[in-house]
Structure formats: structure tokens, C-alpha cells
Amino acid sequence: MAADHVIIGSGINGLVAAALLALKGHKVTVLEREDRLGGCLMTEAATLPGFQHDVMAATWVLFMTSPAGAALGPHLERHGFEYCHSPHPTAVLRPDGSALALSMDPARNRAAFNALAEGDGDQHAADTGQIGADAPFLFGLLGGELWSWSTARLLFGQVRKRGLRGLAAWMGQALAPARGWLESRYQSPLVQALWAPWVLHCGLTPESTYSAQMGKVIAFALEAAGAPVVKGGSGAAVAAFKSLIEAHGGTFRTGADVAKIEVSDSRVTGVTLTSGETIAARSVLASVAPGQLYERLLPDQQLSQERAALPEFRHGRGDFQLHFALERAPEWRTEGLEDVALIHLSDGIDAVSKSANEAERGLFPETPTICVGQPSRLDPTRCPEGKAILWLQIPDAPRTIKGDAAGQIAGTAWDETTREAFADRIEGILARHIKDFDQIKLARRAYSPADLEALNINLVGGDPYGGHCGIDQFFIWRPFAHSTNGVGPVRGLIHIGASTHPGPGLGGGSGFNAAKRLGA
């Protein structure tokens, strides 16, 4: 068997690359070691029959606003891909019951924020407006190939526009932490609390370098594009990609575990599966974690620089997922939350910082930061008529357990008892905000970091971001300090996925860039 391009892994980046290449007439084969396609795109009846839950990735704003989404959106739509929206993409709900919801109407947000604290709405408008003004430059850096003539031209254009010192000042401001941005620019604790949890979804904390800039980008994207889900779940998106790719001659293999990437004279020749079958190809795109690529798939290659860097590569906090099937839509004790796509349960900057720090130190957070999704409000097809589902993500779970910040959970490993004890803590926080929660709860299903790694080998320790996203492991330094656009000494091999620039999320950026490099 032979192909022009073999793609290892069927997550968002593999699917984007395969779709773009197939549309250009390239012969593409996608290999997936699991018995299902999609990587972190997985929809199943996790709680009860008829209740369809996105077990991992759920919100598609990054794809909808990305170059990959723009290029593939019309094609995918013809294969059944459909967004479902809410006019209220996000909100924060504090322990005292106070809440603030974001609208997709900028004027409404400006008025609401100004009513909380004079000038906060004006500041929000200024922040999102600046992101909009800088969008061609900023999103070029966030999504394009950084080591390229196009990026060099982009930077040169900014030098001409701002001056060299002005560009340096812009870069310096872009490195600011979210805590500094929120505490210096906003007076209302509610406005601060609205944005503080979002940095966790970038693999950062409020104290992380450049987390302010990522917070502003998220604020801009949510206000402009919302927090859409895919009708039928993220699994339906995978089905649309598969249909599109197969319609243009691409093929898929599940249960196809790659044992080795074949190389001759420092050039890729194909792959060999654990079954012994060899598939010839002129290029291989590997959507895998660095450890998988350099320890397992390239065992015979002299890659001294990569192997020297690998022990220093760090994975981030673990992820914890909790799903509920409900008798009816939740009745929040605080008004105005019924149609919000994603609600964070958090007291604000200090609470987010505390929970993230505890998780990074190997502790169960005493009060974890909880993101509550209400997908059945956006897409009623997810469950039986009149019922509801909730999708909870806790982005600050410990990868390796050293203790409990509250001194209540005794477990030191992610076994079933420990997982359910942490789920009880999360449910207890949630239940305080929903009327009669115990009466409307039909079932729940929890996924620990260990469970998520068992579902996807690339989620090392349950890290959903492909590695720690601190500045030393991001941008031109991802995954390693010497990395260059996912290519290295093995010609024809391109490393893609969350562990490579532009990092995690459903934007499909590394798959898009790799496909363009190969002529898509």
C-alpha cells in the first residue's frame, strides 16, 4: 500500500491537514491507533442512552475563526457540519451568587461593565478594539509558520508602521500576565472574575507571561464569534471531516497503531504498523506528543538534539471531565444564566491562581475552577426532549497526586475511589447554584486525567494542551528551543498537533500550516 502522505493521528490537526491535501488531489491515508476516529473529538452516551456528551473537546470558536475553518467551512457544511450558537457565550458565577454574562453585542457589554464600575466597559471596548486593530499581525504570529519569509515580512511591516522601538514596546506589553492586566485596568471584581478563568484554557495561569494577551484574544473572539458547538457533538464534526476526505480519495484506518516511521538516508519512506504492514509515503505528518515521536516512532535515528531536549520537555496540569444527565434544564439560582454556553464557577483572580497552583503542586484543589457547559441549550438534539446535559471541565487537576489541599481526599493515585471523591467535591459546588439539583440529576460520569490518557495516548498525565504552555515552551520554542516549524533532520517528516506551534485548541493551525507546506 502507498500514499502521498500518511498522517498519524486523527485529531483536529490531522483531519485539517488531510482535508486540505485531499482537496488538492493528494493521496492521503490517516492512521488512528484507537478503534474510533477523532482524538480529543469524541461524542458518546457517557451517562445514559440518548444523552450524547462531548467527552473532551466541545467548543469550536477557535476553528470557526481560524484560517483552517475559513478554508474548510464551506466544504464541511456540505458534509453535515453545522454550528449551534447562543447569544451569551460565557459568564462567571461567584460563590456569593453574583454573576456576569457576556453578550455578543459589544454595546450591551460596554454598558453592563460600565454599570458595575465606571470605565470598565470603556476599557473592555478598548481591549477588544485593539485586538481587532492588531488582528492581521497578531493572528499571523499566533497561527502562521514563525520561521518563514511571510512572518519576516509581517514583522518588517510592523517595524515600518510602529518603528523598531514601538514594535519592541508592543512585544513587551504582549508579555504581561493576566493578573497585572485585570487588576490594573478593571475595577469590578465581577469583570475581573469573568476573564481570569479563561487563561486556564490556554494552559496558563493568571501569573503566566503573555496570559494577558491571550485573555484579550479570548475576549475578542467570544464577543465576535461566540462559543459555538457542533450540532450532534464533536463526533459529528469528525464524521463530516471523514466524509469530505473520503469524497476526495482519502482513506482512514482505525486500530492502526504505527510501530515505526521508516527512514532511509535521512528521508521518510513510510511507516510500519504493529501488525507488520508497511505503508509507503513521501511524507509523514505525526500528530503525537514529543515522547511518542522521538522515543517510540523513530527508535533507530540519530537525533541527538531532540533526544537531549526531550527530558526537559514538561507537561502541564491534568484535565478532569464531569458529565451529567438531567431530568430537565437546570434552574440556576442566579438569573440570566439559562442560555449561557460556558459558565465559570470561580471567585476571581485569586481563586483561579490558588486552584491552579495547588494542582501544579500535585494537590486536589480545595475549590477547583469549574467550567460548566450547557450544550443541550444550544443543541437540543444532544438528549431526549425536555431533558438536559451538562459538560464540566476542571482545567486544574493534578497529573500526579501528592495530597489534597482540603485535607479530605486520601487517595494518591487516580483510581475509581479517588476520581469519584474529587467528582463529589465538584458536584457539591455545582449543586449549590442549581435548584433541586439532587432531584433532577439522573446520572453522572467522571473522567480523571488517567482516564483521559487511556482514551488518548497523547494526553500525557491528562494534559490536554500537548505540554506546558509557558513562554519557554511556546511560539518559536515549541516543543523545543531549537524547533523550526515542525520539521527537523528527517526530511519529509512534519511534527504537528498540540505539542507544536501554534499549540493546543481546535484551531487546527499546525495541520493547516503543514498542508500548506506540502502544496495544499
Secondary structure as UniProt FT lines:
FT   STRAND          2..8
FT   HELIX           12..23
FT   TURN            24..25
FT   STRAND          28..32
FT   TURN            39..40
FT   STRAND          43..44
FT   TURN            49..50
FT   STRAND          53..54
FT   HELIX           61..64
FT   HELIX           67..77
FT   TURN            78..80
FT   STRAND          83..84
FT   STRAND          88..93
FT   TURN            95..96
FT   STRAND          99..101
FT   HELIX           106..116
FT   TURN            118..119
FT   HELIX           120..143
FT   HELIX           149..162
FT   HELIX           164..174
FT   HELIX           178..185
FT   HELIX           189..195
FT   HELIX           196..202
FT   TURN            206..207
FT   TURN            209..210
FT   HELIX           211..225
FT   STRAND          229..230
FT   TURN            231..232
FT   HELIX           234..247
FT   TURN            248..249
FT   STRAND          251..254
FT   STRAND          258..264
FT   TURN            265..266
FT   STRAND          267..273
FT   TURN            274..275
FT   STRAND          278..287
FT   HELIX           290..291
FT   HELIX           292..297
FT   TURN            299..300
FT   HELIX           304..309
FT   HELIX           310..312
FT   STRAND          318..326
FT   TURN            335..336
FT   TURN            338..339
FT   STRAND          340..345
FT   HELIX           349..360
FT   TURN            361..362
FT   STRAND          363..364
FT   STRAND          370..373
FT   HELIX           375..378
FT   HELIX           380..382
FT   TURN            385..386
FT   STRAND          388..397
FT   STRAND          403..404
FT   TURN            405..406
FT   HELIX           416..431
FT   TURN            432..433
FT   TURN            435..436
FT   HELIX           437..440
FT   STRAND          441..447
FT   HELIX           449..455
FT   TURN            457..458
FT   HELIX           460..462
FT   TURN            464..465
FT   HELIX           471..473
FT   HELIX           475..477
FT   TURN            481..482
FT   TURN            485..486
FT   STRAND          493..496
FT   TURN            498..499
FT   TURN            501..502
FT   TURN            506..507
FT   HELIX           509..517
FT   TURN            518..519
//
